[in-house]
Amino acid sequence: MQLSTAPYEERLTAPRSWWLLSFLVGISFALILVPFGTLPILGGLAGGTAVAAVAASSYGAVRIRVVGDSLIAGEAKVPVSALGEAEILDPEEARAWRTHKADTRAFLLLRAYIPRAVRVVVTDPEDPTPYLYLSTREPERLVEALRAAQAAA
């Protein structure tokens, strides 16, 4: 596999506030277990925090990559030759494409805590997916990497 001229990789990590919420979930579990004694309280604090932290980490583990001649977004792997124009969406437009403008056939890799996105048209006539909606913190870099990969393909 040949690397693209402008490789791109981004992990859509959960915001820092979610880690504080994980600790608060642990405190909640500990408070529930107060009637049972000190050891269950500590177990509830550790267990509740760990479960919530694993959930936050796994939700934020999804990646968007442009590698060689492919766009890999979460579970989807699409050759750049099957992609058309990429459009950078500001927060207002991104919200519109997540709600009333959304097509049920589209591939959505969205994270509500990331306000900006990129919409990439799918030009493959065999693919029923009209576009890819990708939440990203760096839409300019993603579009630049897609254009470079398309030019190289």
C-alpha positions as CSV (number, residue, x, y, z in Angstrom):
1,M,0.0,0.0,0.0
2,Q,1.4,3.4,-1.0
3,L,1.2,6.2,1.5
4,S,-0.6,9.3,0.4
5,T,1.4,12.5,-0.1
6,A,-0.4,14.2,2.8
7,P,-1.3,11.5,5.2
8,Y,-4.0,12.3,7.7
9,E,-4.9,10.6,11.0
10,E,-7.3,11.9,13.7
11,R,-8.7,10.2,16.8
12,L,-12.0,11.6,17.8
13,T,-11.3,11.5,21.5
14,A,-13.9,12.3,24.2
15,P,-13.6,15.7,25.8
16,R,-11.8,16.2,29.1
17,S,-15.0,16.8,30.9
18,W,-16.1,13.2,30.2
19,W,-13.2,12.0,32.4
20,L,-14.5,14.1,35.3
21,L,-17.9,12.6,34.7
22,S,-16.4,9.2,34.9
23,F,-15.1,10.0,38.4
24,L,-18.5,11.4,39.3
25,V,-20.1,8.1,38.2
26,G,-17.7,6.3,40.5
27,I,-18.7,8.5,43.4
28,S,-22.3,7.8,42.6
29,F,-21.7,4.0,42.7
30,A,-19.8,4.5,46.0
31,L,-22.7,6.5,47.5
32,I,-25.1,3.7,46.5
33,L,-23.0,1.2,48.4
34,V,-22.6,3.3,51.6
35,P,-25.0,1.1,53.7
36,F,-22.8,-1.9,53.0
37,G,-19.5,-0.6,54.5
38,T,-16.1,0.8,53.6
39,L,-14.9,-2.0,51.3
40,P,-18.0,-1.9,49.1
41,I,-17.7,1.9,48.9
42,L,-14.1,1.7,47.7
43,G,-15.1,-1.1,45.3
44,G,-18.0,1.0,43.9
45,L,-15.7,4.0,43.5
46,A,-13.1,2.1,41.7
47,G,-15.5,-0.1,39.6
48,G,-17.8,2.7,38.7
49,T,-15.0,5.0,37.7
50,A,-13.3,2.2,35.7
51,V,-16.5,1.2,33.8
52,A,-17.4,4.9,32.9
53,A,-13.8,5.6,31.9
54,V,-13.7,2.5,29.6
55,A,-17.0,3.6,28.0
56,A,-15.7,7.2,27.4
57,S,-12.4,5.8,26.0
58,S,-14.1,3.4,23.6
59,Y,-16.5,6.0,22.4
60,G,-13.6,8.3,21.7
61,A,-11.4,5.6,20.1
62,V,-12.8,6.0,16.6
63,R,-10.3,7.2,14.0
64,I,-10.4,9.0,10.6
65,R,-7.4,8.3,8.4
66,V,-6.4,8.9,4.8
67,V,-3.9,6.1,4.0
68,G,-2.7,5.4,0.5
69,D,-5.7,5.5,-1.8
70,S,-8.3,5.0,0.9
71,L,-10.3,6.9,3.4
72,I,-10.8,5.0,6.6
73,A,-13.4,6.4,8.9
74,G,-14.4,4.2,11.8
75,E,-15.5,0.8,10.3
76,A,-15.8,2.2,6.7
77,K,-13.0,1.9,4.2
78,V,-13.6,3.8,0.9
79,P,-11.2,4.2,-2.0
80,V,-10.7,7.8,-2.8
81,S,-11.5,7.1,-6.4
82,A,-15.1,6.5,-5.3
83,L,-15.2,9.9,-3.6
84,G,-16.2,13.3,-5.1
85,E,-15.9,16.8,-3.7
86,A,-15.3,17.3,0.1
87,E,-17.1,20.2,1.7
88,I,-16.1,21.8,5.0
89,L,-19.1,22.3,7.2
90,D,-19.2,25.1,9.9
91,P,-21.0,24.3,13.1
92,E,-24.4,25.6,11.8
93,E,-24.2,23.7,8.6
94,A,-22.9,20.6,10.3
95,R,-25.9,20.7,12.6
96,A,-28.2,21.0,9.6
97,W,-26.6,18.0,7.9
98,R,-27.0,16.0,11.1
99,T,-30.7,16.8,11.4
100,H,-33.1,18.1,8.7
101,K,-30.8,17.8,5.7
102,A,-29.6,14.3,6.6
103,D,-30.1,11.4,4.2
104,T,-30.9,8.1,5.9
105,R,-28.6,6.3,3.4
106,A,-25.6,8.4,4.3
107,F,-22.6,7.2,6.4
108,L,-22.4,9.3,9.5
109,L,-19.4,9.3,11.7
110,L,-20.5,12.0,14.1
111,R,-19.6,13.0,17.6
112,A,-21.8,15.6,19.1
113,Y,-19.0,17.2,21.1
114,I,-17.1,18.1,17.8
115,P,-19.0,21.0,16.2
116,R,-17.3,21.0,12.7
117,A,-17.5,18.3,10.0
118,V,-16.7,17.4,6.5
119,R,-19.2,16.1,4.0
120,V,-17.7,14.0,1.2
121,V,-19.9,13.1,-1.8
122,V,-19.7,9.4,-2.9
123,T,-19.6,9.1,-6.7
124,D,-19.5,5.3,-7.0
125,P,-22.7,4.4,-8.9
126,E,-22.7,0.9,-7.2
127,D,-22.8,2.4,-3.8
128,P,-26.2,3.6,-2.5
129,T,-24.5,5.9,0.1
130,P,-24.9,9.5,-1.2
131,Y,-22.2,11.0,1.1
132,L,-20.0,10.6,4.1
133,Y,-20.5,12.9,7.1
134,L,-17.4,13.0,9.2
135,S,-17.0,14.9,12.4
136,T,-13.5,16.3,12.6
137,R,-11.6,18.9,14.6
138,E,-9.3,19.6,11.6
139,P,-11.6,19.8,8.5
140,E,-9.1,21.8,6.4
141,R,-6.3,19.1,6.9
142,L,-8.8,16.3,6.1
143,V,-10.0,17.9,2.9
144,E,-6.4,18.7,1.9
145,A,-5.3,15.1,2.5
146,L,-8.3,13.8,0.5
147,R,-7.5,16.1,-2.4
148,A,-3.9,15.0,-2.4
149,A,-4.8,11.3,-2.3
150,Q,-7.3,11.8,-5.2
151,A,-4.7,13.6,-7.2
152,A,-2.2,10.8,-6.6
153,A,-4.7,8.0,-7.5
